[in-house]
Amino acid sequence: MESRSSRFPFPFQPYTIQESFMEALYTALDQGKVGIFESPTGTGKSLSLICGALTWLRDYEEQKKLEAARLLDGPEKKCDAVKEENSTSQPSEPDWVSEFVQKKAERDMVNKLKASEDDEAVKLLQLSREGAESETLNPEEEGLIVAEYESDDEATPKSRVCDEDDDEDLEEDHVTKIYYCSRTHSQLAQFVHEVQKSPYGAAVRLVNLGSRQNLCINPEVVRLGNVQMMNDRCLEMQKNKHEKQEKASDSETKRRRGVAKATCPFSGFENLMAMRDEVLVKVRDVEQLLQHGRETHTCPYYSTRMAIPAAQVVVLPYQSLLHASTRKASGIKLKDQIVIIDEAHNLTDTISAIHSAEISGAQFCRAHSQLSQYCERYRSRLKAKNLMYIKQILFVLEGLVRTLGGKVGQNPNTQSCQPGSELLTINDFLFKAQVDNINLFKVQKYFEKSMISHKLCGFVEKYEGSGVNTHSGSKNKENRRTEGLGRFLQTLQNKPTDVSEQQMAVEDKPIMASPMMQVESFLFALTNSNKDGRVMIQRQECLSQSSLKFLLLNAAVHFAQIVQECRAVIIAGGTMQPVADFKEQLLFSAGVTEDRILEFSCGHVIPPENILPIVLCAGPSGQQLEFTFQTRDTPQMMEETGRVLSNLCNIVPGGVVCFFPSYEYEKRILGHWESTGILQRLQSKKKQVWLFISTVNDMLWFVTLMQRCSNAGSGQTGALLFSVVGGKMSEGINFSDDLGRCIVMVGMPYPNIKSPELQEKMAYLDKHMPHIDGKSPGKALIENLCMKAVNQSIGRAIRHRGDYACIVLCDHRYARSGTLQKLPEWIRSSTHTHTTFGPAFASVRRVSVLCSMNYVLPTFF
């Protein structure tokens, strides 16, 4: 019987929990499950995912080869029998051959009909142009006009069939692959490095996807900085390249003089194909792709996308996988594929955030003005259907601005509004905006097919700032039109003299050529089901600062397609607890049945004695620790917290990390400690860092302080870091070894229950989710959000097998059985509750003896 170690190739002897992880993962992939995998950070989760998933993929591909060989061998063995049986009759063709020949004949006939229709349409178009008195545009402006549009329900069935067949013929077959996604590019880079070090690193075909902001090497595009502006400029260059190729191949095209359109010098087809093959041969991270692209003068962004069909592993950020239109644009096909979503503890919130949208009054007004000018400029060249949909978009924009208390056609910076907020259902909002008679699904389809947003960006880039039409043959009327456009665009960018500093700060942000992309996203959000979303109207004193915000309440509607199409979906994280609301809100609501869900949770690789989690119910003076909104600001509670921290700093020789529930409370309590002398007492034992740490350089400063304290011999042992739950220090940063020998959690970080968004979410859950044990799903959401944040923060300390630390939860409410159950099992099993401070202090002292010797600062990066 094959041993586990030989079944799963591994760079070293795996831990028992890693073997169990890979076995469970293999089972989930083989049986098409939706797996929820929890493996604490420091247990080799990434490597287990790589080796387990690629082992299954290797076995699956070998099985497919065997099945194909068996099918090929079968007819040869029966060849003689078939010949003898059919010797007296005409041999018949296999069914699939007959079907293929018939379909090919039908397709050829459809292509001939389409070609004849296209020839006839071209002749009619030429005749209509000869008879019409339309102006002649230069080649640059010709590309700004939207093509003739025909909606799906008005298109002939014949043309639709032909288009679908053409698309199928052009598409390259996708091999079975694994899509791996995570939150940040640094996490993706770490995963790629793990693949490179794994036994599969030399053989696997891996593609690393990223945005243009991460992969573009064209200096003209990179200097723009803004993601949307970079996307627009890149697409414009690609369009110019295709137009140039079409004109070069058309010998009958008249030569026209005009300004040469910029094309990207890094998008040569032969170079892209060569780099595509090189990407598949060797595993590369983003930095290595950029270096290779610069050396070969080839675009990494497009070459990696061309490599997707043949890749075995595709590494990509959340947005590219979880957003349907982004998946389609990237060429990602999920049918019968494997999806692994890592760092998925906030997956529900991530999906909601990706599909929510917010847009300001200034952006609405800019979009309306630009589209109006576009319509006036090219009215004589636009077909009736295009004009109809453009008029509908303008009508919708007028209604949306009206809900904010403003009017289009006027400077939004000078329009005053009645401050206030309002939360409406989608249908109520559409009625309020008086656009309920508009079919937003058709408008959405028009946006996608016509690419009007991109056309508008090119139009604005051409005329913005110039104020006049540079075309030599333009009429005075057109001069006035473009001059009006330039003036209005300038007024939107100029800051009024009486605006507040906050308004000025907003206006100083980079302004994109056209906000129509944001409008498109907002209108797309309004096509959600009425019960699944809400629209928040936020009116400020100035229209330009007022905004409309769409809130997605049901993330499952956008996750359903993923779990339905994929062969298997693996949702992994270091701390997935609590999972009850995760399953209810995301999986069950997406149509996943209980029998398809596979849960796996493993302990840590450290011995149980290397971790000491404590629930501390009272401080040194006997004051009960309860950080509710009513009690946490009292001087007694803040001073008792200072005494707890001071005592811990006296006995913990390494670094101490103290988490507060919010920035506001951190500022308040530190101010109180400074005025009462508590900070000075802490400084006598620790070199404290009590600034708001937000950058890598700040973290390096903390590491440097630790090193200085360990070498100075001044009695200061390590440093004290103050941070906030949910901030940069609570996720993605490792406080391994002496960087974090003690983690102190002050209070319970409950979210702001008065938030309108959270209240609406709670009401939605109470109405649509089952009440388990009579408990409100809305209240359960509050508790789960709190404990997820706690779990992410306290998991920062233990990072490897030889690490050890204390975890002190300062609030008696952590002792409740329901709350303790929401802690990760590897922490919960070792947790001790102390109602008084003395025993807790003694237990921390005993553990601290372990780190009083051999004080060595680890390598942080």
C-alpha positions in Angstrom: 0.0 0.0 0.0 1.3 3.4 -1.0 2.4 5.6 2.0 1.0 9.1 2.5 4.5 10.6 2.1 4.9 9.1 -1.3 1.4 9.9 -2.4 1.9 13.6 -1.7 5.4 14.8 -2.8 6.6 17.2 -0.2 9.9 19.2 0.2 10.4 17.7 3.7 8.8 15.3 6.0 5.3 16.7 6.5 3.7 17.1 9.9 0.8 14.8 10.7 -1.7 17.6 10.5 -0.3 18.5 7.0 -0.8 14.9 5.9 -4.4 15.0 7.2 -5.0 18.3 5.5 -3.8 17.0 2.1 -5.9 13.8 2.5 -9.0 15.8 3.2 -8.3 18.2 0.4 -7.7 15.3 -2.1 -11.1 13.9 -1.1 -12.9 17.2 -1.5 -11.5 17.7 -5.0 -12.1 14.1 -6.1 -15.7 14.1 -4.9 -16.6 17.7 -6.0 -17.1 19.1 -2.6 -17.3 22.7 -1.2 -14.6 22.5 1.4 -14.1 24.8 4.4 -10.5 24.3 5.5 -9.0 25.9 8.7 -5.3 25.6 9.3 -3.6 28.1 11.7 -0.9 30.3 10.2 2.5 28.7 10.8 1.3 25.1 10.0 2.3 25.2 6.4 -1.2 25.8 4.9 0.0 27.1 1.6 2.4 24.2 1.0 -0.3 21.7 2.0 -2.7 23.3 -0.5 -0.1 23.2 -3.3 1.0 19.6 -2.8 -2.5 18.2 -2.1 -4.2 20.0 -5.0 -1.4 19.3 -7.6 -1.3 15.7 -6.6 -5.0 15.4 -7.3 -4.5 17.2 -10.6 -1.7 14.9 -11.6 -3.7 11.8 -10.8 -6.8 13.2 -12.6 -4.8 13.9 -15.8 -3.3 10.5 -15.7 -6.7 8.9 -15.4 -8.0 10.9 -18.3 -5.0 9.7 -20.4 -5.8 6.1 -19.5 -9.4 6.5 -20.4 -8.5 8.1 -23.8 -6.1 5.3 -24.5 -8.7 2.7 -23.7 -11.2 4.3 -26.1 -8.6 4.3 -28.8 -7.6 0.7 -28.3 -11.2 -0.6 -28.3 -12.0 0.0 -32.0 -8.7 -1.6 -33.1 -9.4 -4.9 -31.2 -12.9 -5.1 -32.8 -11.7 -4.0 -36.3 -11.7 -7.5 -37.9 -15.1 -8.4 -36.5 -16.6 -5.2 -37.8 -15.2 -5.7 -41.3 -16.5 -9.2 -41.5 -19.9 -8.2 -40.2 -20.3 -5.4 -42.7 -18.6 -7.1 -45.7 -22.0 -7.5 -47.5 -23.4 -4.1 -46.7 -22.2 -0.5 -47.0 -20.3 0.5 -43.9 -22.1 3.3 -41.9 -20.3 6.2 -40.4 -20.2 6.8 -36.7 -22.9 9.1 -35.3 -20.4 11.7 -34.3 -18.9 11.9 -37.8 -22.4 12.3 -39.4 -23.3 14.9 -36.8 -20.1 16.8 -37.4 -20.5 16.8 -41.2 -24.1 18.0 -40.9 -23.2 20.8 -38.5 -20.3 21.9 -40.8 -22.6 22.0 -43.8 -25.1 24.1 -41.8 -22.4 26.4 -40.6 -21.0 26.9 -44.1 -24.5 27.8 -45.3 -25.0 30.3 -42.5 -21.6 31.9 -43.2 -22.5 32.3 -46.9 -25.8 33.9 -46.0 -24.2 36.2 -43.5 -21.5 37.2 -46.1 -24.2 38.0 -48.6 -26.1 40.0 -46.0 -23.0 41.8 -45.0 -22.2 42.7 -48.7 -25.7 44.0 -49.2 -25.5 46.0 -46.0 -22.2 47.6 -47.1 -23.8 48.6 -50.4 -26.8 50.1 -48.7 -24.5 51.9 -46.2 -22.5 53.4 -49.0 -25.6 54.5 -50.8 -27.0 56.1 -47.6 -23.7 57.9 -47.0 -23.6 59.3 -50.6 -27.1 60.7 -50.2 -26.7 62.1 -46.6 -25.2 65.5 -45.9 -23.1 64.3 -43.0 -19.8 65.9 -42.1 -16.5 64.2 -42.7 -14.5 63.3 -39.6 -10.9 62.6 -39.3 -9.7 59.0 -38.6 -9.2 59.8 -34.9 -12.8 60.8 -34.4 -14.2 57.9 -36.4 -13.1 55.6 -33.6 -15.1 57.5 -31.0 -18.4 56.8 -32.6 -20.3 53.8 -31.3 -21.1 51.1 -33.8 -24.6 50.3 -34.9 -26.4 48.5 -32.0 -29.1 45.9 -32.1 -30.4 44.5 -28.9 -30.6 40.7 -28.4 -34.4 40.5 -28.6 -34.4 42.5 -31.8 -31.6 40.5 -33.5 -32.5 37.8 -35.9 -32.0 34.2 -34.6 -29.8 33.5 -37.6 -27.3 36.2 -36.7 -27.2 35.1 -33.0 -26.4 31.5 -34.0 -23.7 32.6 -36.3 -22.1 34.8 -33.7 -22.1 32.1 -31.1 -20.5 29.6 -33.5 -17.8 32.1 -34.4 -17.0 32.6 -30.8 -16.8 28.9 -30.2 -14.5 28.4 -33.1 -12.1 31.1 -31.9 -12.0 29.9 -28.3 -9.1 27.8 -27.2 -9.9 24.7 -25.1 -9.2 25.1 -21.4 -7.4 22.2 -19.7 -8.5 21.3 -16.2 -6.9 23.8 -13.9 -6.8 25.2 -10.4 -7.7 28.8 -9.8 -6.0 30.1 -6.6 -6.9 33.5 -5.3 -6.1 35.5 -2.2 -6.6 39.1 -0.9 -3.4 40.9 -1.6 -0.6 40.7 -4.2 1.9 40.0 -1.5 0.0 36.9 -0.4 -0.2 35.8 -4.0 3.6 36.4 -4.4 4.2 34.3 -1.3 2.1 31.5 -2.7 4.0 31.5 -6.0 7.3 31.3 -4.1 6.0 28.3 -2.2 5.1 26.7 -5.6 8.6 27.3 -6.8 10.1 25.6 -3.8 7.7 22.6 -4.0 8.4 19.3 -5.8 6.0 20.5 -8.5 7.8 23.8 -9.1 9.8 22.6 -12.2 6.9 20.9 -14.0 3.7 22.8 -13.2 2.3 25.3 -15.7 1.5 28.3 -13.6 0.2 31.7 -14.7 0.3 34.8 -12.4 -2.5 37.3 -13.2 -2.5 40.9 -12.1 -4.0 44.2 -13.0 -2.4 46.7 -15.5 -1.2 48.6 -12.5 0.9 45.6 -11.5 1.9 44.2 -14.9 2.1 47.1 -17.3 5.6 48.1 -18.6 4.6 50.9 -21.0 6.0 54.1 -19.4 3.3 56.2 -21.1 0.6 54.2 -19.3 2.4 53.6 -16.0 2.9 57.3 -15.4 -0.9 57.8 -15.2 -1.0 56.0 -11.8 -4.8 55.8 -11.6 -6.0 52.2 -12.3 -9.0 53.3 -14.4 -7.0 55.8 -16.4 -4.4 53.1 -17.1 -7.1 50.7 -18.2 -8.7 53.3 -20.5 -5.4 54.3 -22.1 -4.3 50.7 -22.6 -7.6 49.8 -24.3 -7.4 52.9 -26.5 -3.9 51.8 -27.6 -5.2 48.3 -28.4 -8.0 49.7 -30.4 -5.7 51.9 -32.4 -3.4 48.9 -33.1 -6.3 46.9 -34.5 -7.6 49.8 -36.6 -4.1 50.3 -38.0 -3.9 46.6 -38.9 -7.3 46.7 -40.6 -6.3 49.7 -42.7 -3.0 48.2 -43.7 -4.8 45.1 -45.0 -7.4 47.1 -46.9 -5.8 48.2 -50.2 -8.9 50.1 -51.3 -8.9 52.4 -48.2 -8.1 56.0 -49.1 -5.1 57.5 -47.5 -6.0 60.2 -45.1 -3.7 62.7 -43.4 -4.1 63.1 -39.7 -2.4 62.8 -36.4 -1.0 59.3 -35.9 -2.7 57.3 -33.2 -0.5 56.0 -30.4 -0.2 52.3 -30.2 1.6 50.1 -27.6 5.1 49.0 -28.7 5.0 46.1 -26.3 1.9 44.3 -27.8 3.4 42.7 -30.9 1.6 39.4 -31.6 4.6 37.3 -32.2 6.3 38.5 -29.0 3.1 38.0 -27.0 2.9 34.4 -28.2 6.6 33.7 -27.4 6.2 35.1 -23.9 3.0 33.2 -23.4 5.0 30.0 -24.0 7.8 31.1 -21.8 5.4 31.9 -19.0 4.0 28.3 -19.1 7.5 26.8 -19.1 8.8 28.4 -15.9 7.0 29.6 -12.7 7.4 33.3 -12.2 6.1 35.9 -9.8 4.9 39.4 -10.7 8.4 40.9 -10.3 10.0 38.2 -12.5 7.2 38.7 -15.1 7.9 42.4 -15.2 11.7 41.9 -15.6 11.2 39.3 -18.4 8.7 41.6 -20.1 11.2 44.5 -20.1 14.0 42.3 -21.4 11.9 40.9 -24.3 10.0 44.2 -24.9 6.7 42.3 -24.4 3.6 43.1 -22.4 3.3 40.7 -19.4 -0.4 41.7 -18.9 -1.7 40.3 -22.2 0.8 37.5 -22.5 -0.3 36.0 -19.1 -3.9 36.2 -20.2 -3.1 34.4 -23.4 -1.6 31.6 -21.3 -4.7 30.9 -19.2 -6.2 28.1 -21.4 -3.1 25.9 -21.2 -2.2 26.7 -17.6 -2.6 24.2 -14.8 -2.6 26.8 -12.0 -3.9 30.3 -12.4 -3.0 32.7 -9.5 -5.1 35.8 -9.3 -6.6 38.4 -6.8 -10.1 38.2 -5.4 -11.6 40.8 -7.7 -10.7 38.9 -10.9 -12.4 35.7 -9.7 -15.4 36.9 -7.6 -16.7 39.5 -10.1 -18.5 38.0 -13.1 -17.7 40.7 -15.6 -14.0 40.8 -14.6 -13.9 37.0 -15.0 -15.3 37.3 -18.5 -12.9 40.1 -19.5 -9.9 38.1 -18.2 -10.9 35.0 -20.1 -11.5 32.9 -17.0 -13.8 29.9 -17.4 -14.9 28.1 -14.3 -16.9 25.2 -15.8 -15.7 22.0 -14.2 -12.6 23.7 -12.8 -11.1 23.9 -9.2 -11.3 27.1 -7.2 -9.2 27.7 -4.1 -10.0 30.8 -2.1 -7.3 31.5 0.5 -7.5 33.9 3.4 -11.3 33.6 3.2 -12.3 34.6 6.7 -13.9 37.8 5.3 -15.2 36.3 2.1 -18.8 37.3 2.6 -17.8 40.9 3.3 -15.4 40.9 0.4 -18.1 39.8 -2.1 -20.5 42.4 -0.7 -17.8 45.2 -1.1 -16.9 44.1 -4.6 -20.5 44.3 -5.8 -21.4 47.5 -3.9 -21.0 50.9 -5.6 -20.8 54.5 -4.6 -20.8 57.6 -6.8 -20.9 61.3 -6.0 -23.1 64.1 -7.3 -20.1 65.7 -9.1 -19.5 62.4 -11.0 -23.2 62.2 -12.0 -23.1 65.7 -13.3 -19.8 65.2 -15.2 -21.1 62.0 -16.8 -24.3 63.7 -17.9 -22.5 66.7 -19.4 -20.0 64.6 -21.2 -22.6 62.3 -22.7 -24.8 65.2 -23.7 -21.8 66.9 -25.5 -20.9 63.5 -27.1 -24.5 63.1 -28.4 -24.6 66.6 -29.8 -21.2 66.3 -31.5 -22.0 63.0 -33.3 -25.8 63.2 -33.6 -25.7 63.0 -37.4 -23.5 59.9 -37.3 -25.4 57.9 -34.6 -28.0 55.4 -35.5 -31.5 55.6 -34.1 -31.0 52.8 -31.6 -27.8 54.4 -30.2 -29.6 57.7 -29.8 -32.5 56.0 -28.0 -30.2 54.3 -25.5 -28.1 57.4 -25.0 -31.2 59.5 -24.3 -32.3 56.8 -21.8 -29.0 57.0 -20.0 -29.2 60.8 -19.8 -32.8 60.5 -18.5 -31.6 58.1 -15.8 -28.8 60.4 -14.8 -31.2 63.3 -14.4 -33.3 61.2 -12.1 -30.4 60.1 -10.0 -29.2 63.7 -9.5 -32.7 64.7 -8.7 -32.8 62.3 -5.7 -29.8 64.2 -4.3 -31.7 67.5 -4.6 -29.8 68.8 -7.5 -30.1 69.5 -11.3 -27.9 68.5 -14.2 -26.5 71.2 -16.5 -25.3 73.3 -13.5 -22.1 73.4 -11.6 -22.5 70.8 -8.7 -20.0 72.8 -6.6 -22.4 75.7 -6.4 -25.7 73.8 -5.9 -26.7 73.5 -2.2 -28.7 70.5 -0.8 -30.6 69.8 2.4 -28.2 67.5 4.5 -29.6 64.1 5.5 -29.5 60.5 4.6 -32.2 58.0 3.4 -32.1 54.2 3.0 -34.4 52.7 0.3 -35.1 49.4 -1.4 -34.1 49.2 -5.0 -37.7 49.5 -6.3 -38.5 52.4 -4.0 -35.4 54.2 -5.1 -36.2 53.7 -8.8 -39.7 55.1 -8.1 -38.2 58.1 -6.2 -35.9 58.8 -9.1 -38.8 58.4 -11.6 -36.8 56.0 -13.7 -38.8 52.8 -12.9 -40.1 52.8 -16.6 -36.5 52.2 -17.9 -35.4 48.7 -18.5 -32.0 48.7 -16.8 -31.2 45.2 -18.0 -31.3 46.5 -21.6 -29.3 49.6 -20.7 -26.7 47.3 -19.0 -26.5 45.2 -22.2 -26.0 48.4 -24.2 -23.2 49.5 -22.0 -21.4 46.2 -22.5 -22.0 45.8 -26.3 -21.5 49.4 -27.4 -18.6 50.2 -25.0 -20.0 53.7 -24.7 -18.0 54.3 -21.5 -14.7 53.8 -23.3 -15.8 55.9 -26.3 -16.8 58.7 -23.9 -13.3 58.5 -22.3 -11.6 58.9 -25.6 -14.0 61.8 -26.5 -13.2 63.6 -23.2 -9.5 63.1 -23.5 -9.6 64.6 -27.0 -11.5 67.8 -26.1 -10.9 68.3 -22.3 -8.7 71.3 -21.6 -8.5 72.4 -25.3 -11.9 74.1 -25.4 -12.0 74.0 -29.2 -12.2 71.5 -31.9 -8.8 71.1 -33.6 -10.3 69.6 -36.7 -9.6 72.2 -39.5 -12.9 71.6 -41.2 -15.1 72.1 -38.1 -17.9 74.5 -38.2 -18.5 77.4 -35.8 -21.4 75.5 -34.3 -19.0 72.7 -33.4 -16.5 75.1 -32.0 -19.1 76.4 -29.7 -20.1 72.9 -28.6 -16.6 71.8 -27.8 -15.8 75.1 -26.2 -18.8 74.6 -23.9 -17.7 71.1 -23.0 -14.2 72.4 -22.2 -15.6 75.2 -20.1 -17.9 73.0 -18.1 -15.2 70.3 -17.5 -12.9 73.1 -16.2 -15.6 74.4 -13.8 -16.0 70.9 -12.4 -12.3 70.7 -11.7 -11.8 74.2 -10.4 -12.2 74.5 -6.7 -14.8 77.1 -5.5 -13.5 79.7 -3.0 -16.0 78.9 -0.2 -15.8 75.2 0.0 -14.6 73.5 3.2 -11.2 71.8 3.6 -12.9 68.4 3.3 -14.3 69.3 -0.1 -10.9 70.6 -1.2 -9.3 67.3 -0.1 -11.8 65.3 -2.2 -11.3 67.5 -5.2 -7.6 67.2 -5.0 -7.9 63.5 -5.8 -7.1 62.4 -9.4 -10.0 63.0 -11.7 -10.6 60.4 -14.4 -11.3 61.4 -17.9 -14.9 60.2 -17.5 -16.9 58.9 -14.5 -19.2 56.9 -16.8 -17.5 53.7 -15.7 -18.7 54.3 -12.2 -22.1 55.2 -13.4 -22.2 51.9 -15.3 -21.2 50.0 -12.2 -23.9 51.7 -10.2 -26.6 51.0 -12.7 -25.5 47.4 -12.9 -25.9 47.2 -9.1 -29.5 48.4 -9.4 -30.3 45.3 -11.5 -30.0 43.1 -8.3 -33.2 41.7 -6.8 -35.2 44.1 -4.8 -34.7 42.2 -1.5 -30.9 41.7 -2.0 -29.8 45.3 -1.9 -30.4 48.8 -0.6 -29.6 52.3 -1.9 -28.4 54.9 0.6 -28.9 58.5 -0.4 -26.4 60.7 1.4 -27.1 64.4 1.0 -24.4 66.9 2.0 -24.6 70.7 1.9 -23.1 70.7 -1.5 -24.3 68.6 -4.4 -20.8 67.6 -5.5 -20.2 66.0 -2.1 -23.5 64.2 -1.9 -23.6 60.6 -3.0 -25.6 57.5 -3.8 -24.4 54.2 -2.4 -25.6 50.7 -3.3 -25.3 48.1 -0.5 -25.4 44.4 -1.3 -27.1 42.5 1.4 -27.0 39.0 -0.1 -23.5 38.0 -1.2 -24.7 34.5 -2.1 -26.4 35.7 -5.4 -22.9 36.4 -6.8 -21.2 33.4 -5.3 -23.8 30.9 -6.6 -22.5 30.9 -10.1 -19.0 29.9 -8.8 -20.2 27.0 -6.7 -22.6 25.8 -9.4 -20.1 25.8 -12.3 -16.9 24.6 -10.5 -16.1 21.0 -10.0 -15.0 21.8 -6.4 -14.5 25.0 -4.4 -12.1 25.1 -1.4 -12.4 28.0 1.1 -9.4 28.1 3.3 -8.0 30.3 6.0 -6.0 30.4 9.2 -9.0 31.3 11.3 -12.4 30.4 9.8 -14.3 30.3 13.0 -17.1 31.0 13.5 -18.4 29.1 10.4 -22.1 28.9 11.2 -23.1 32.2 9.7 -20.6 31.7 6.9 -22.4 28.5 5.8 -25.9 30.0 6.2 -25.3 33.4 4.5 -23.0 32.2 1.7 -23.2 28.5 1.0 -26.8 27.4 1.8 -28.2 30.7 0.3 -26.2 29.9 -2.9 -27.9 26.5 -3.2 -25.1 24.4 -1.7 -26.5 21.4 0.1 -25.2 20.1 3.5 -24.0 16.8 2.0 -21.7 18.7 -0.5 -19.9 20.7 2.3 -16.8 19.2 3.8 -15.3 20.8 6.9 -11.7 20.3 8.0 -10.0 22.0 11.0 -6.6 21.1 12.4 -4.7 22.1 15.5 -1.4 23.9 15.6 2.0 22.3 15.2 3.2 23.7 18.6 3.0 21.7 21.8 0.1 22.7 24.0 2.4 24.1 26.7 3.7 26.7 24.2 0.6 28.8 24.3 -1.2 30.3 27.3 -4.6 31.9 26.4 -6.2 33.6 29.4 -9.6 35.2 29.9 -8.9 37.9 32.5 -12.1 39.0 34.3 -10.6 41.5 36.8 -7.6 43.7 37.2 -5.0 44.0 40.0 -7.2 46.1 42.3 -10.2 43.8 41.8 -12.0 46.1 39.3 -14.1 43.9 37.0 -12.9 44.3 33.4 -15.9 45.1 31.2 -15.3 47.4 28.2 -18.9 48.2 27.3 -19.7 51.6 25.7 -21.0 52.8 29.1 -18.0 51.8 31.2 -14.9 51.8 29.1 -14.4 55.6 29.2 -14.5 55.8 33.0 -11.2 56.8 34.6 -11.3 53.7 36.8 -11.5 51.3 33.9 -8.7 53.1 31.9 -6.4 53.1 34.9 -7.1 49.5 35.7 -6.2 48.6 32.2 -3.0 50.5 32.6 -2.2 48.5 35.8 -2.8 45.2 33.9 -0.5 46.2 31.1 2.2 47.5 33.5 2.2 44.2 35.4 2.5 42.2 32.2 5.3 44.3 30.9 7.2 43.7 34.1 7.3 39.9 33.6 7.2 39.5 29.8 10.8 39.9 28.4 10.0 40.1 24.7 7.6 42.2 22.7 4.0 43.0 23.9 1.3 43.8 21.4 -1.8 45.5 22.8 -5.0 45.7 20.6 -7.7 48.3 21.2 -11.2 48.0 19.7 -11.0 51.3 17.8 -8.7 54.2 16.9 -10.9 56.6 18.8 -10.6 54.5 22.0 -6.9 54.0 21.5 -6.4 57.8 21.3 -8.6 58.4 24.4 -6.9 55.9 26.7 -3.4 56.8 25.6 -4.1 60.4 26.3 -5.4 59.5 29.8 -2.4 57.3 30.5 -0.1 60.2 29.5 -1.8 62.6 31.8 -1.7 60.2 34.8 1.9 59.0 34.4 1.0 55.4 33.4 2.9 55.8 30.1 6.0 56.8 31.9 5.8 53.7 34.1 5.5 51.5 31.0 8.4 53.2 29.4 10.7 52.3 32.2 10.2 48.7 31.3 9.4 48.8 27.5 10.3 51.0 24.7 6.7 51.8 23.7 5.5 52.6 20.2 2.2 54.4 20.5 2.0 56.1 17.2 -0.6 55.0 14.6 1.5 52.5 12.7 0.5 52.2 9.1 3.5 51.4 6.9 6.2 48.8 6.5 8.8 51.4 7.6 6.9 51.9 10.9 7.0 48.1 11.4 10.7 48.1 10.7 11.1 50.8 13.3 9.4 48.5 15.8 11.8 45.7 15.0 14.7 48.1 15.3 13.5 49.1 18.8 13.3 45.5 19.8 16.9 44.9 18.7 18.2 48.0 20.5 16.4 47.1 23.7 17.9 43.6 23.6 21.4 44.9 23.1 21.4 48.0 25.3 21.3 46.2 28.7 19.3 49.1 30.1 16.6 47.0 31.7 14.2 47.7 28.9 13.2 44.3 27.5 11.6 44.5 24.1 9.0 47.0 23.0 5.3 47.7 23.5 3.2 48.1 20.4 -0.3 49.7 20.5 -2.5 48.7 17.6 -6.2 48.5 16.6 -8.3 45.5 15.8 -9.0 45.4 12.1 -6.0 47.7 11.3 -2.9 46.9 9.4 -1.2 45.3 12.4 -4.0 42.9 13.0 -4.0 41.2 9.6 -1.1 40.0 7.5 1.7 40.9 9.9 3.7 38.2 11.8 4.6 38.9 15.4 6.7 35.7 15.7 9.2 34.9 18.4 10.2 37.9 20.5 8.3 40.4 18.4 5.2 39.2 20.2 5.5 37.1 23.4 2.3 38.5 24.8 -0.9 39.6 22.9 -3.3 41.7 25.0 -6.8 42.2 23.7 -8.6 45.1 25.4 -12.3 44.7 25.3 -14.5 43.1 22.6 -14.4 44.9 19.2 -18.1 44.9 18.4 -18.9 46.8 15.2 -21.0 50.1 15.4 -24.5 48.8 15.8 -25.9 52.2 15.0 -24.5 52.1 11.4 -27.4 52.2 8.9 -25.7 49.6 6.7 -25.3 47.2 9.6 -28.8 47.7 10.8 -30.1 47.0 7.3 -28.0 43.8 7.1 -29.3 42.6 10.5 -32.9 43.3 9.4 -32.3 41.3 6.2 -30.8 38.3 8.0 -33.7 38.3 10.6 -36.2 38.2 7.8 -34.5 35.7 5.4 -32.3 33.4 7.6 -33.4 30.7 10.0 -33.5 31.4 13.7 -31.3 28.7 15.3 -32.2 27.9 18.9 -34.4 31.0 18.9 -31.5 33.3 18.4 -31.7 36.3 16.1 -29.4 35.9 13.0 -28.9 39.7 13.2 -27.5 39.6 16.7 -25.5 36.5 15.8 -23.9 38.5 13.0 -22.7 41.1 15.5 -21.1 38.5 17.7 -19.5 36.7 14.8 -18.0 39.9 13.4 -16.5 40.7 16.7 -15.0 37.2 17.2 -13.6 37.0 13.7 -11.7 40.2 14.3 -10.4 38.9 17.6 -9.3 35.6 16.1 -7.4 37.4 13.3 -5.6 39.6 15.9 -4.6 37.0 18.4 -3.4 34.6 15.7 -0.5 37.0 15.0 1.8 35.6 17.7 2.3 31.9 17.0 3.9 31.5 13.6 6.0 28.3 13.7 6.6 25.0 15.6 9.1 26.5 18.1 7.2 29.7 18.9 5.4 30.4 22.1 3.3 33.3 23.5 0.6 34.4 26.0 -2.8 35.7 24.9 -4.7 37.8 27.5 -8.3 38.6 26.7 -9.2 41.5 29.0 -13.0 41.3 29.4 -15.1 39.0 31.6 -17.5 38.6 28.7 -15.0 36.3 26.9 -15.8 33.7 29.6 -19.3 33.1 28.2 -19.6 29.6 26.8 -21.0 30.8 23.5 -18.1 33.3 23.1 -15.5 30.7 23.9 -16.9 28.4 21.3 -16.1 30.9 18.6 -12.4 30.8 19.4 -10.2 28.6 17.1 -10.1 25.0 18.6 -6.3 25.1 19.1 -6.7 28.2 21.2 -9.9 27.2 22.9 -8.6 23.9 24.1 -5.8 25.6 26.2 -7.8 28.6 27.4 -8.0 29.3 31.2 -10.5 31.7 32.8 -9.3 33.7 35.8 -11.8 35.7 37.9 -9.0 37.4 39.8 -5.7 38.8 38.7 -3.3 37.0 41.0 -3.5 33.4 39.5 -3.5 34.8 36.0 -0.3 36.9 36.8 1.4 33.8 38.2 0.7 31.6 35.2 2.0 34.3 32.8 5.2 34.6 34.9 5.8 30.8 34.7 5.4 30.8 30.9 7.6 33.9 30.7 10.5 32.0 32.2 10.8 30.1 28.9 11.7 33.3 27.0 14.0 34.9 29.6 17.0 33.0 28.2 18.4 33.0 24.6 16.7 36.2 23.6 17.1 36.3 19.8 15.3 38.6 17.4 13.9 36.7 14.5 14.1 37.7 10.8 10.8 39.5 10.2 10.8 39.6 6.4 
